[in-house]
Amino acid sequence: MTVLCLAVACSSAPPPGTAPRPEEAWIATTCLPASPDTTGWKVHRFSDIEMAVPAEFTARNRTSRSIEFVHLSTTLSVQVSTSPTRTIFYPAGRPAREKEEAGCSGSLGGYRAVWNATARANRFTVLAEWDGTPLWGADDWRKRLVASITTGRLGDAQRLRDALHTIRAVPDTSPTRR
């Protein structure tokens, strides 16, 4: 009996309800800088942008303006926008939903961006937008880069959010196209 009482009293587990659920912890880290380990990831290029994506994700629907990465029910879509207007309406997040939603403004992959993440009903989403000027220059037709992640798997949400931190501009050095 004494051993049982000591085991229960000395338990290092936090009381029920005090530790954040994994999805809440994911939301809490949304705005933190990341330097993901991309060992084994594939580097993809489109529209003078490179990004590393976990190897099991297949690139599809690639055009000069967009690319989509898919694995099971998880999708990362990245597209170039000609609109100078942001579409993310809650860049600072909504205080009433702090355990389900976070919004950020800062550097994502080394470029100015706004992004938000939500974790609700076993669905994880990330929306991110970069200003196109640092990526392509002020006079370029490409005004924004927009990314969207949707998944039902927390691990995929984390890895693809990390992939957004690997985006970088790579100017085209090939001869001028006719």
LUMPA-732624 format. One record per atom (N, C-alpha, C): residue number from 1; residue in one letter; atom name; x, y, z. Coordinates in Angstrom, 2 decimals, padded with zeros to 5 digits, m for minus. Layout:
<pamars>
PAMAR:pos:code:site:east:north:up
PAMAR:NUM:A:CA:X:Y:Z
...
</pamars>
This chain:
<pamars>
PAMAR:pos:code:site:east:north:up
PAMAR:1:M:N:000.81:m001.19:000.00
PAMAR:1:M:CA:000.00:000.00:000.00
PAMAR:1:M:C:000.86:001.26:000.00
PAMAR:2:T:N:001.93:001.28:000.79
PAMAR:2:T:CA:002.80:002.44:000.85
PAMAR:2:T:C:003.46:002.69:m000.51
PAMAR:3:V:N:003.89:001.62:m001.16
PAMAR:3:V:CA:004.53:001.76:m002.47
PAMAR:3:V:C:003.56:002.37:m003.47
PAMAR:4:L:N:002.32:001.94:m003.45
PAMAR:4:L:CA:001.30:002.47:m004.34
PAMAR:4:L:C:001.09:003.96:m004.08
PAMAR:5:C:N:001.00:004.37:m002.84
PAMAR:5:C:CA:000.79:005.77:m002.50
PAMAR:5:C:C:001.98:006.62:m002.95
PAMAR:6:L:N:003.20:006.12:m002.76
PAMAR:6:L:CA:004.37:006.86:m003.19
PAMAR:6:L:C:004.40:007.00:m004.70
PAMAR:7:A:N:004.04:005.96:m005.41
PAMAR:7:A:CA:004.05:006.00:m006.87
PAMAR:7:A:C:003.07:007.04:m007.38
PAMAR:8:V:N:001.91:007.10:m006.76
PAMAR:8:V:CA:000.91:008.07:m007.20
PAMAR:8:V:C:001.33:009.48:m006.80
PAMAR:9:A:N:001.82:009.68:m005.59
PAMAR:9:A:CA:002.19:011.00:m005.11
PAMAR:9:A:C:003.42:011.55:m005.81
PAMAR:10:C:N:004.33:010.69:m006.20
PAMAR:10:C:CA:005.58:011.13:m006.81
PAMAR:10:C:C:005.52:011.19:m008.34
PAMAR:11:S:N:004.41:010.95:m008.89
PAMAR:11:S:CA:004.29:010.96:m010.34
PAMAR:11:S:C:004.69:012.32:m010.90
PAMAR:12:S:N:005.46:012.31:m011.95
PAMAR:12:S:CA:005.90:013.57:m012.57
PAMAR:12:S:C:004.93:014.04:m013.65
PAMAR:13:A:N:003.91:013.28:m013.90
PAMAR:13:A:CA:002.94:013.68:m014.91
PAMAR:13:A:C:002.14:014.88:m014.41
PAMAR:14:P:N:001.91:015.85:m015.30
PAMAR:14:P:CA:001.12:017.01:m014.88
PAMAR:14:P:C:m000.33:016.61:m014.63
PAMAR:15:P:N:m001.00:017.34:m013.78
PAMAR:15:P:CA:m002.41:017.05:m013.53
PAMAR:15:P:C:m003.19:017.12:m014.84
PAMAR:16:P:N:m004.25:016.33:m014.96
PAMAR:16:P:CA:m005.04:016.36:m016.19
PAMAR:16:P:C:m005.53:017.77:m016.50
PAMAR:17:G:N:m005.48:018.11:m017.79
PAMAR:17:G:CA:m005.98:019.39:m018.23
PAMAR:17:G:C:m004.98:020.53:m018.20
PAMAR:18:T:N:m003.75:020.31:m017.65
PAMAR:18:T:CA:m002.79:021.41:m017.58
PAMAR:18:T:C:m001.79:021.39:m018.73
PAMAR:19:A:N:m001.45:020.23:m019.26
PAMAR:19:A:CA:m000.50:020.16:m020.37
PAMAR:19:A:C:m001.24:020.46:m021.67
PAMAR:20:P:N:m000.62:021.26:m022.53
PAMAR:20:P:CA:m001.30:021.54:m023.80
PAMAR:20:P:C:m001.39:020.28:m024.66
PAMAR:21:R:N:m002.48:020.18:m025.38
PAMAR:21:R:CA:m002.63:019.08:m026.32
PAMAR:21:R:C:m001.62:019.31:m027.45
PAMAR:22:P:N:m001.22:018.26:m028.18
PAMAR:22:P:CA:m000.22:018.44:m029.25
PAMAR:22:P:C:m000.60:019.51:m030.26
PAMAR:23:E:N:m001.88:019.59:m030.64
PAMAR:23:E:CA:m002.27:020.61:m031.61
PAMAR:23:E:C:m002.18:022.02:m031.02
PAMAR:24:E:N:m002.40:022.17:m029.71
PAMAR:24:E:CA:m002.24:023.47:m029.08
PAMAR:24:E:C:m000.77:023.87:m029.04
PAMAR:25:A:N:000.11:022.91:m028.79
PAMAR:25:A:CA:001.54:023.19:m028.80
PAMAR:25:A:C:002.00:023.58:m030.20
PAMAR:26:W:N:001.44:022.95:m031.23
PAMAR:26:W:CA:001.75:023.29:m032.62
PAMAR:26:W:C:001.34:024.73:m032.91
PAMAR:27:I:N:000.15:025.11:m032.49
PAMAR:27:I:CA:m000.33:026.48:m032.68
PAMAR:27:I:C:000.59:027.46:m031.95
PAMAR:28:A:N:000.99:027.11:m030.73
PAMAR:28:A:CA:001.82:028.01:m029.92
PAMAR:28:A:C:003.18:028.28:m030.56
PAMAR:29:T:N:003.66:027.39:m031.43
PAMAR:29:T:CA:004.97:027.58:m032.06
PAMAR:29:T:C:004.88:028.16:m033.47
PAMAR:30:T:N:003.70:028.53:m033.91
PAMAR:30:T:CA:003.49:029.01:m035.27
PAMAR:30:T:C:004.41:030.16:m035.66
PAMAR:31:C:N:004.61:031.11:m034.77
PAMAR:31:C:CA:005.37:032.32:m035.12
PAMAR:31:C:C:006.86:032.21:m034.82
PAMAR:32:L:N:007.30:031.08:m034.30
PAMAR:32:L:CA:008.72:030.92:m033.96
PAMAR:32:L:C:009.55:030.65:m035.21
PAMAR:33:P:N:010.79:031.13:m035.23
PAMAR:33:P:CA:011.68:030.82:m036.35
PAMAR:33:P:C:011.93:029.30:m036.40
PAMAR:34:A:N:012.22:028.80:m037.57
PAMAR:34:A:CA:012.49:027.37:m037.71
PAMAR:34:A:C:013.67:027.16:m038.65
PAMAR:35:S:N:014.47:026.18:m038.34
PAMAR:35:S:CA:015.57:025.73:m039.19
PAMAR:35:S:C:015.43:024.22:m039.31
PAMAR:36:P:N:014.51:023.78:m040.17
PAMAR:36:P:CA:014.22:022.35:m040.23
PAMAR:36:P:C:015.38:021.53:m040.78
PAMAR:37:D:N:015.46:020.30:m040.33
PAMAR:37:D:CA:016.42:019.34:m040.88
PAMAR:37:D:C:015.81:018.81:m042.17
PAMAR:38:T:N:016.37:019.18:m043.29
PAMAR:38:T:CA:015.80:018.79:m044.59
PAMAR:38:T:C:016.54:017.61:m045.22
PAMAR:39:T:N:017.28:016.89:m044.42
PAMAR:39:T:CA:017.99:015.71:m044.92
PAMAR:39:T:C:016.98:014.76:m045.57
PAMAR:40:G:N:017.23:014.39:m046.80
PAMAR:40:G:CA:016.35:013.48:m047.52
PAMAR:40:G:C:015.19:014.16:m048.23
PAMAR:41:W:N:015.01:015.45:m048.04
PAMAR:41:W:CA:013.94:016.17:m048.71
PAMAR:41:W:C:014.35:016.48:m050.16
PAMAR:42:K:N:013.38:016.65:m051.02
PAMAR:42:K:CA:013.63:017.02:m052.41
PAMAR:42:K:C:013.50:018.52:m052.57
PAMAR:43:V:N:014.38:019.11:m053.36
PAMAR:43:V:CA:014.30:020.53:m053.66
PAMAR:43:V:C:013.55:020.69:m054.98
PAMAR:44:H:N:012.53:021.54:m054.96
PAMAR:44:H:CA:011.70:021.79:m056.14
PAMAR:44:H:C:011.87:023.26:m056.53
PAMAR:45:R:N:011.74:023.53:m057.84
PAMAR:45:R:CA:011.88:024.89:m058.32
PAMAR:45:R:C:010.73:025.24:m059.25
PAMAR:46:F:N:010.19:026.43:m059.08
PAMAR:46:F:CA:009.21:026.98:m060.02
PAMAR:46:F:C:009.21:028.49:m059.86
PAMAR:47:S:N:009.01:029.19:m060.94
PAMAR:47:S:CA:008.92:030.65:m060.96
PAMAR:47:S:C:010.05:031.32:m060.18
PAMAR:48:D:N:011.27:030.84:m060.39
PAMAR:48:D:CA:012.46:031.38:m059.73
PAMAR:48:D:C:012.42:031.25:m058.21
PAMAR:49:I:N:011.69:030.26:m057.72
PAMAR:49:I:CA:011.61:029.96:m056.29
PAMAR:49:I:C:012.06:028.52:m056.09
PAMAR:50:E:N:012.83:028.28:m055.05
PAMAR:50:E:CA:013.17:026.92:m054.65
PAMAR:50:E:C:012.63:026.67:m053.26
PAMAR:51:M:N:012.22:025.44:m053.03
PAMAR:51:M:CA:011.84:025.04:m051.68
PAMAR:51:M:C:012.07:023.55:m051.52
PAMAR:52:A:N:012.41:023.15:m050.31
PAMAR:52:A:CA:012.61:021.74:m049.99
PAMAR:52:A:C:011.32:021.19:m049.39
PAMAR:53:V:N:010.96:019.99:m049.83
PAMAR:53:V:CA:009.72:019.34:m049.40
PAMAR:53:V:C:010.05:017.89:m049.04
PAMAR:54:P:N:009.43:017.34:m047.99
PAMAR:54:P:CA:009.69:015.94:m047.65
PAMAR:54:P:C:009.53:015.04:m048.89
PAMAR:55:A:N:010.41:014.06:m049.01
PAMAR:55:A:CA:010.51:013.23:m050.23
PAMAR:55:A:C:009.24:012.48:m050.58
PAMAR:56:E:N:008.41:012.13:m049.62
PAMAR:56:E:CA:007.21:011.36:m049.95
PAMAR:56:E:C:006.12:012.20:m050.61
PAMAR:57:F:N:006.28:013.51:m050.64
PAMAR:57:F:CA:005.30:014.37:m051.29
PAMAR:57:F:C:005.58:014.44:m052.78
PAMAR:58:T:N:004.55:014.21:m053.57
PAMAR:58:T:CA:004.66:014.22:m055.02
PAMAR:58:T:C:004.23:015.57:m055.56
PAMAR:59:A:N:005.05:016.13:m056.46
PAMAR:59:A:CA:004.69:017.39:m057.11
PAMAR:59:A:C:003.71:017.09:m058.23
PAMAR:60:R:N:002.64:017.89:m058.31
PAMAR:60:R:CA:001.68:017.73:m059.39
PAMAR:60:R:C:001.12:019.10:m059.75
PAMAR:61:N:N:000.46:019.15:m060.88
PAMAR:61:N:CA:m000.15:020.39:m061.37
PAMAR:61:N:C:000.87:021.54:m061.42
PAMAR:62:R:N:002.08:021.23:m061.83
PAMAR:62:R:CA:003.13:022.25:m061.90
PAMAR:62:R:C:002.91:023.12:m063.14
PAMAR:63:T:N:002.92:024.43:m062.93
PAMAR:63:T:CA:002.89:025.40:m064.02
PAMAR:63:T:C:003.97:026.43:m063.74
PAMAR:64:S:N:004.05:027.45:m064.57
PAMAR:64:S:CA:005.02:028.52:m064.30
PAMAR:64:S:C:004.58:029.39:m063.13
PAMAR:65:R:N:003.31:029.26:m062.74
PAMAR:65:R:CA:002.78:030.08:m061.65
PAMAR:65:R:C:002.39:029.30:m060.40
PAMAR:66:S:N:002.38:027.98:m060.46
PAMAR:66:S:CA:001.94:027.23:m059.28
PAMAR:66:S:C:002.51:025.82:m059.26
PAMAR:67:I:N:002.46:025.25:m058.07
PAMAR:67:I:CA:002.86:023.87:m057.88
PAMAR:67:I:C:002.10:023.33:m056.67
PAMAR:68:E:N:001.82:022.06:m056.68
PAMAR:68:E:CA:001.09:021.43:m055.59
PAMAR:68:E:C:001.86:020.19:m055.16
PAMAR:69:F:N:001.96:019.96:m053.87
PAMAR:69:F:CA:002.62:018.78:m053.32
PAMAR:69:F:C:001.58:017.98:m052.56
PAMAR:70:V:N:001.51:016.67:m052.83
PAMAR:70:V:CA:000.46:015.84:m052.26
PAMAR:70:V:C:001.06:014.55:m051.71
PAMAR:71:H:N:000.53:014.15:m050.55
PAMAR:71:H:CA:000.84:012.85:m049.96
PAMAR:71:H:C:m000.38:012.44:m049.14
PAMAR:72:L:N:m000.97:011.31:m049.50
PAMAR:72:L:CA:m002.21:010.86:m048.86
PAMAR:72:L:C:m003.24:011.99:m048.91
PAMAR:73:S:N:m003.76:012.42:m047.78
PAMAR:73:S:CA:m004.78:013.48:m047.79
PAMAR:73:S:C:m004.19:014.86:m047.46
PAMAR:74:T:N:m002.88:015.01:m047.58
PAMAR:74:T:CA:m002.21:016.25:m047.25
PAMAR:74:T:C:m001.81:016.98:m048.53
PAMAR:75:T:N:m002.06:018.29:m048.56
PAMAR:75:T:CA:m001.73:019.08:m049.75
PAMAR:75:T:C:m001.05:020.39:m049.34
PAMAR:76:L:N:000.02:020.71:m050.06
PAMAR:76:L:CA:000.66:022.02:m049.99
PAMAR:76:L:C:000.57:022.62:m051.37
PAMAR:77:S:N:m000.11:023.74:m051.49
PAMAR:77:S:CA:m000.22:024.46:m052.77
PAMAR:77:S:C:000.55:025.76:m052.66
PAMAR:78:V:N:001.34:026.06:m053.68
PAMAR:78:V:CA:002.10:027.30:m053.72
PAMAR:78:V:C:001.82:027.95:m055.07
PAMAR:79:Q:N:001.48:029.23:m055.05
PAMAR:79:Q:CA:001.20:029.89:m056.32
PAMAR:79:Q:C:001.66:031.34:m056.29
PAMAR:80:V:N:001.99:031.82:m057.48
PAMAR:80:V:CA:002.36:033.21:m057.68
PAMAR:80:V:C:001.07:033.99:m057.92
PAMAR:81:S:N:000.96:035.13:m057.28
PAMAR:81:S:CA:m000.22:035.98:m057.45
PAMAR:81:S:C:000.20:037.30:m058.09
PAMAR:82:T:N:m000.65:037.80:m058.97
PAMAR:82:T:CA:m000.41:039.11:m059.57
PAMAR:82:T:C:m001.08:040.21:m058.78
PAMAR:83:S:N:m001.81:039.85:m057.75
PAMAR:83:S:CA:m002.52:040.84:m056.93
PAMAR:83:S:C:m001.61:041.39:m055.84
PAMAR:84:P:N:m001.56:042.71:m055.70
PAMAR:84:P:CA:m000.76:043.28:m054.60
PAMAR:84:P:C:m001.49:043.27:m053.26
PAMAR:85:T:N:m002.71:042.74:m053.22
PAMAR:85:T:CA:m003.53:042.76:m052.02
PAMAR:85:T:C:m003.46:041.44:m051.28
PAMAR:86:R:N:m003.24:041.50:m049.97
PAMAR:86:R:CA:m003.23:040.30:m049.14
PAMAR:86:R:C:m004.62:039.70:m049.06
PAMAR:87:T:N:m004.67:038.39:m048.88
PAMAR:87:T:CA:m005.95:037.72:m048.67
PAMAR:87:T:C:m006.10:037.19:m047.25
PAMAR:88:I:N:m005.04:037.24:m046.45
PAMAR:88:I:CA:m005.12:036.79:m045.06
PAMAR:88:I:C:m005.70:037.93:m044.24
PAMAR:89:F:N:m006.83:037.68:m043.60
PAMAR:89:F:CA:m007.54:038.73:m042.90
PAMAR:89:F:C:m007.22:038.83:m041.42
PAMAR:90:Y:N:m006.59:037.83:m040.85
PAMAR:90:Y:CA:m006.27:037.84:m039.42
PAMAR:90:Y:C:m004.77:037.67:m039.22
PAMAR:91:P:N:m003.95:038.61:m039.71
PAMAR:91:P:CA:m002.52:038.43:m039.60
PAMAR:91:P:C:m002.02:038.40:m038.16
PAMAR:92:A:N:m002.79:038.93:m037.22
PAMAR:92:A:CA:m002.36:038.90:m035.83
PAMAR:92:A:C:m003.07:037.82:m035.03
PAMAR:93:G:N:m003.90:037.03:m035.67
PAMAR:93:G:CA:m004.65:036.00:m034.96
PAMAR:93:G:C:m005.85:036.62:m034.24
PAMAR:94:R:N:m006.69:035.78:m033.72
PAMAR:94:R:CA:m007.86:036.25:m032.98
PAMAR:94:R:C:m007.72:035.78:m031.54
PAMAR:95:P:N:m007.67:036.70:m030.59
PAMAR:95:P:CA:m007.43:036.33:m029.19
PAMAR:95:P:C:m008.42:035.29:m028.66
PAMAR:96:A:N:m009.65:035.31:m029.10
PAMAR:96:A:CA:m010.64:034.36:m028.58
PAMAR:96:A:C:m010.34:032.93:m029.00
PAMAR:97:R:N:m009.48:032.74:m029.98
PAMAR:97:R:CA:m009.17:031.39:m030.47
PAMAR:97:R:C:m007.68:031.07:m030.34
PAMAR:98:E:N:m007.04:031.54:m029.29
PAMAR:98:E:CA:m005.59:031.40:m029.18
PAMAR:98:E:C:m005.09:029.96:m029.12
PAMAR:99:K:N:m005.91:029.01:m028.69
PAMAR:99:K:CA:m005.48:027.61:m028.67
PAMAR:99:K:C:m005.72:026.91:m030.00
PAMAR:100:E:N:m006.49:027.54:m030.88
PAMAR:100:E:CA:m006.82:026.95:m032.18
PAMAR:100:E:C:m006.23:027.70:m033.36
PAMAR:101:E:N:m005.77:028.93:m033.13
PAMAR:101:E:CA:m005.38:029.77:m034.25
PAMAR:101:E:C:m004.27:030.73:m033.83
PAMAR:102:A:N:m003.32:030.92:m034.73
PAMAR:102:A:CA:m002.27:031.90:m034.50
PAMAR:102:A:C:m001.98:032.62:m035.80
PAMAR:103:G:N:m001.68:033.89:m035.71
PAMAR:103:G:CA:m001.32:034.68:m036.88
PAMAR:103:G:C:000.01:035.35:m036.65
PAMAR:104:C:N:000.78:035.50:m037.72
PAMAR:104:C:CA:002.14:036.02:m037.59
PAMAR:104:C:C:002.45:036.99:m038.72
PAMAR:105:S:N:003.36:037.87:m038.44
PAMAR:105:S:CA:003.89:038.79:m039.43
PAMAR:105:S:C:005.37:038.88:m039.14
PAMAR:106:G:N:006.19:038.62:m040.14
PAMAR:106:G:CA:007.63:038.65:m039.91
PAMAR:106:G:C:008.37:038.00:m041.04
PAMAR:107:S:N:009.41:037.28:m040.71
PAMAR:107:S:CA:010.25:036.63:m041.71
PAMAR:107:S:C:009.92:035.14:m041.78
PAMAR:108:L:N:009.62:034.69:m042.97
PAMAR:108:L:CA:009.34:033.27:m043.21
PAMAR:108:L:C:010.24:032.85:m044.37
PAMAR:109:G:N:011.23:032.04:m044.08
PAMAR:109:G:CA:012.20:031.68:m045.10
PAMAR:109:G:C:013.14:032.83:m045.44
PAMAR:110:G:N:013.20:033.83:m044.57
PAMAR:110:G:CA:014.09:034.96:m044.81
PAMAR:110:G:C:013.44:036.11:m045.57
PAMAR:111:Y:N:012.15:036.01:m045.85
PAMAR:111:Y:CA:011.44:037.05:m046.61
PAMAR:111:Y:C:010.22:037.52:m045.81
PAMAR:112:R:N:009.87:038.80:m045.97
PAMAR:112:R:CA:008.70:039.35:m045.28
PAMAR:112:R:C:007.46:038.54:m045.65
PAMAR:113:A:N:006.67:038.21:m044.63
PAMAR:113:A:CA:005.47:037.40:m044.88
PAMAR:113:A:C:004.46:037.61:m043.76
PAMAR:114:V:N:003.23:037.21:m044.05
PAMAR:114:V:CA:002.21:037.04:m043.02
PAMAR:114:V:C:001.72:035.61:m043.17
PAMAR:115:W:N:001.39:034.98:m042.05
PAMAR:115:W:CA:000.89:033.62:m042.12
PAMAR:115:W:C:000.03:033.34:m040.90
PAMAR:116:N:N:m000.87:032.39:m041.06
PAMAR:116:N:CA:m001.64:031.95:m039.92
PAMAR:116:N:C:m001.82:030.44:m039.98
PAMAR:117:A:N:m002.08:029.89:m038.82
PAMAR:117:A:CA:m002.28:028.44:m038.71
PAMAR:117:A:C:m003.51:028.20:m037.87
PAMAR:118:T:N:m004.25:027.17:m038.23
PAMAR:118:T:CA:m005.40:026.77:m037.43
PAMAR:118:T:C:m005.35:025.28:m037.19
PAMAR:119:A:N:m005.84:024.88:m036.04
PAMAR:119:A:CA:m005.98:023.47:m035.67
PAMAR:119:A:C:m007.37:023.34:m035.08
PAMAR:120:R:N:m008.25:022.77:m035.85
PAMAR:120:R:CA:m009.64:022.70:m035.41
PAMAR:120:R:C:m010.25:021.40:m035.94
PAMAR:121:A:N:m010.88:020.63:m035.06
PAMAR:121:A:CA:m011.60:019.41:m035.45
PAMAR:121:A:C:m010.72:018.46:m036.27
PAMAR:122:N:N:m009.50:018.22:m035.80
PAMAR:122:N:CA:m008.55:017.33:m036.47
PAMAR:122:N:C:m008.22:017.76:m037.89
PAMAR:123:R:N:m008.31:019.05:m038.18
PAMAR:123:R:CA:m007.88:019.60:m039.46
PAMAR:123:R:C:m006.87:020.69:m039.16
PAMAR:124:F:N:m005.79:020.67:m039.89
PAMAR:124:F:CA:m004.71:021.63:m039.71
PAMAR:124:F:C:m004.54:022.40:m041.01
PAMAR:125:T:N:m004.49:023.71:m040.90
PAMAR:125:T:CA:m004.27:024.53:m042.09
PAMAR:125:T:C:m003.22:025.59:m041.79
PAMAR:126:V:N:m002.51:025.94:m042.83
PAMAR:126:V:CA:m001.57:027.06:m042.77
PAMAR:126:V:C:m001.79:027.86:m044.05
PAMAR:127:L:N:m001.91:029.16:m043.91
PAMAR:127:L:CA:m001.98:030.07:m045.05
PAMAR:127:L:C:m000.83:031.04:m044.89
PAMAR:128:A:N:m000.07:031.25:m045.96
PAMAR:128:A:CA:001.07:032.16:m045.89
PAMAR:128:A:C:001.12:033.00:m047.16
PAMAR:129:E:N:001.56:034.25:m047.00
PAMAR:129:E:CA:001.74:035.15:m048.13
PAMAR:129:E:C:003.02:035.93:m047.97
PAMAR:130:W:N:003.78:035.98:m049.04
PAMAR:130:W:CA:005.01:036.75:m049.09
PAMAR:130:W:C:004.82:037.91:m050.04
PAMAR:131:D:N:005.40:039.05:m049.70
PAMAR:131:D:CA:005.47:040.19:m050.60
PAMAR:131:D:C:006.43:039.82:m051.72
PAMAR:132:G:N:006.06:040.06:m052.96
PAMAR:132:G:CA:006.88:039.65:m054.10
PAMAR:132:G:C:008.12:040.49:m054.34
PAMAR:133:T:N:008.16:041.73:m053.86
PAMAR:133:T:CA:009.29:042.61:m054.15
PAMAR:133:T:C:010.64:042.03:m053.73
PAMAR:134:P:N:010.80:041.52:m052.50
PAMAR:134:P:CA:012.10:040.94:m052.14
PAMAR:134:P:C:012.43:039.66:m052.92
PAMAR:135:L:N:011.41:038.98:m053.41
PAMAR:135:L:CA:011.63:037.75:m054.16
PAMAR:135:L:C:012.03:038.02:m055.61
PAMAR:136:W:N:011.33:038.96:m056.25
PAMAR:136:W:CA:011.51:039.15:m057.70
PAMAR:136:W:C:011.83:040.57:m058.12
PAMAR:137:G:N:011.77:041.53:m057.24
PAMAR:137:G:CA:012.03:042.92:m057.59
PAMAR:137:G:C:010.73:043.72:m057.71
PAMAR:138:A:N:010.85:045.03:m057.58
PAMAR:138:A:CA:009.68:045.90:m057.54
PAMAR:138:A:C:008.92:045.97:m058.85
PAMAR:139:D:N:009.59:045.81:m059.97
PAMAR:139:D:CA:008.92:045.97:m061.26
PAMAR:139:D:C:008.44:044.66:m061.87
PAMAR:140:D:N:008.52:043.58:m061.14
PAMAR:140:D:CA:008.12:042.28:m061.67
PAMAR:140:D:C:006.60:042.14:m061.62
PAMAR:141:W:N:006.04:041.33:m062.53
PAMAR:141:W:CA:004.60:041.08:m062.56
PAMAR:141:W:C:004.15:040.21:m061.40
PAMAR:142:R:N:005.08:039.50:m060.79
PAMAR:142:R:CA:004.75:038.63:m059.65
PAMAR:142:R:C:004.73:039.48:m058.39
PAMAR:143:K:N:003.55:039.69:m057.82
PAMAR:143:K:CA:003.39:040.60:m056.69
PAMAR:143:K:C:003.38:039.89:m055.34
PAMAR:144:R:N:002.95:038.63:m055.31
PAMAR:144:R:CA:002.86:037.88:m054.06
PAMAR:144:R:C:003.13:036.41:m054.33
PAMAR:145:L:N:003.59:035.74:m053.31
PAMAR:145:L:CA:003.69:034.28:m053.31
PAMAR:145:L:C:002.75:033.82:m052.21
PAMAR:146:V:N:001.89:032.87:m052.53
PAMAR:146:V:CA:000.85:032.41:m051.60
PAMAR:146:V:C:000.99:030.90:m051.42
PAMAR:147:A:N:000.93:030.44:m050.18
PAMAR:147:A:CA:000.99:029.01:m049.89
PAMAR:147:A:C:m000.17:028.61:m048.99
PAMAR:148:S:N:m000.63:027.39:m049.20
PAMAR:148:S:CA:m001.75:026.86:m048.42
PAMAR:148:S:C:m001.46:025.39:m048.09
PAMAR:149:I:N:m001.59:025.04:m046.83
PAMAR:149:I:CA:m001.42:023.65:m046.37
PAMAR:149:I:C:m002.73:023.20:m045.76
PAMAR:150:T:N:m003.20:022.03:m046.14
PAMAR:150:T:CA:m004.36:021.42:m045.51
PAMAR:150:T:C:m004.06:019.95:m045.25
PAMAR:151:T:N:m004.39:019.49:m044.05
PAMAR:151:T:CA:m004.13:018.10:m043.69
PAMAR:151:T:C:m004.92:017.72:m042.44
PAMAR:152:G:N:m005.08:016.46:m042.25
PAMAR:152:G:CA:m005.68:015.92:m041.03
PAMAR:152:G:C:m004.62:015.32:m040.11
PAMAR:153:R:N:m003.35:015.47:m040.48
PAMAR:153:R:CA:m002.25:014.86:m039.72
PAMAR:153:R:C:m001.32:015.93:m039.18
PAMAR:154:L:N:m001.17:015.97:m037.87
PAMAR:154:L:CA:m000.34:016.98:m037.23
PAMAR:154:L:C:001.11:016.89:m037.71
PAMAR:155:G:N:001.66:015.70:m037.85
PAMAR:155:G:CA:003.04:015.55:m038.29
PAMAR:155:G:C:003.27:016.14:m039.67
PAMAR:156:D:N:002.33:015.92:m040.59
PAMAR:156:D:CA:002.44:016.50:m041.93
PAMAR:156:D:C:002.32:018.01:m041.87
PAMAR:157:A:N:001.43:018.51:m041.02
PAMAR:157:A:CA:001.26:019.96:m040.88
PAMAR:157:A:C:002.58:020.60:m040.43
PAMAR:158:Q:N:003.24:019.96:m039.47
PAMAR:158:Q:CA:004.50:020.50:m038.97
PAMAR:158:Q:C:005.59:020.47:m040.05
PAMAR:159:R:N:005.73:019.35:m040.72
PAMAR:159:R:CA:006.80:019.24:m041.72
PAMAR:159:R:C:006.58:020.19:m042.89
PAMAR:160:L:N:005.33:020.36:m043.32
PAMAR:160:L:CA:005.09:021.29:m044.43
PAMAR:160:L:C:005.20:022.74:m043.99
PAMAR:161:R:N:004.81:023.03:m042.75
PAMAR:161:R:CA:005.05:024.39:m042.25
PAMAR:161:R:C:006.56:024.65:m042.20
PAMAR:162:D:N:007.34:023.64:m041.82
PAMAR:162:D:CA:008.80:023.77:m041.86
PAMAR:162:D:C:009.29:023.99:m043.28
PAMAR:163:A:N:008.66:023.33:m044.25
PAMAR:163:A:CA:009.07:023.50:m045.66
PAMAR:163:A:C:008.93:024.96:m046.10
PAMAR:164:L:N:007.96:025.67:m045.56
PAMAR:164:L:CA:007.79:027.08:m045.93
PAMAR:164:L:C:009.01:027.90:m045.52
PAMAR:165:H:N:009.72:027.45:m044.49
PAMAR:165:H:CA:010.92:028.15:m044.05
PAMAR:165:H:C:012.10:027.91:m044.99
PAMAR:166:T:N:011.96:027.01:m045.96
PAMAR:166:T:CA:013.07:026.73:m046.89
PAMAR:166:T:C:012.92:027.48:m048.21
PAMAR:167:I:N:011.85:028.24:m048.37
PAMAR:167:I:CA:011.64:028.98:m049.62
PAMAR:167:I:C:012.73:030.00:m049.81
PAMAR:168:R:N:013.24:030.06:m051.04
PAMAR:168:R:CA:014.23:031.09:m051.36
PAMAR:168:R:C:014.13:031.45:m052.83
PAMAR:169:A:N:014.43:032.70:m053.12
PAMAR:169:A:CA:014.43:033.18:m054.50
PAMAR:169:A:C:015.72:032.73:m055.17
PAMAR:170:V:N:015.59:032.21:m056.38
PAMAR:170:V:CA:016.73:031.78:m057.18
PAMAR:170:V:C:016.54:032.37:m058.57
PAMAR:171:P:N:017.18:033.50:m058.85
PAMAR:171:P:CA:016.98:034.14:m060.15
PAMAR:171:P:C:017.35:033.21:m061.30
PAMAR:172:D:N:016.57:033.29:m062.34
PAMAR:172:D:CA:016.81:032.50:m063.55
PAMAR:172:D:C:018.03:033.07:m064.26
PAMAR:173:T:N:019.04:032.23:m064.47
PAMAR:173:T:CA:020.25:032.68:m065.14
PAMAR:173:T:C:020.35:032.15:m066.57
PAMAR:174:S:N:019.27:031.53:m067.04
PAMAR:174:S:CA:019.29:031.01:m068.40
PAMAR:174:S:C:019.18:032.17:m069.39
PAMAR:175:P:N:019.57:031.92:m070.66
PAMAR:175:P:CA:019.44:032.97:m071.68
PAMAR:175:P:C:018.00:033.47:m071.77
PAMAR:176:T:N:017.84:034.70:m072.22
PAMAR:176:T:CA:016.51:035.29:m072.35
PAMAR:176:T:C:015.63:034.44:m073.23
PAMAR:177:R:N:014.42:034.21:m072.77
PAMAR:177:R:CA:013.45:033.42:m073.53
PAMAR:177:R:C:012.80:034.28:m074.60
PAMAR:178:R:N:012.52:033.67:m075.73
PAMAR:178:R:CA:011.85:034.41:m076.81
PAMAR:178:R:C:010.41:034.04:m076.88
</pamars>
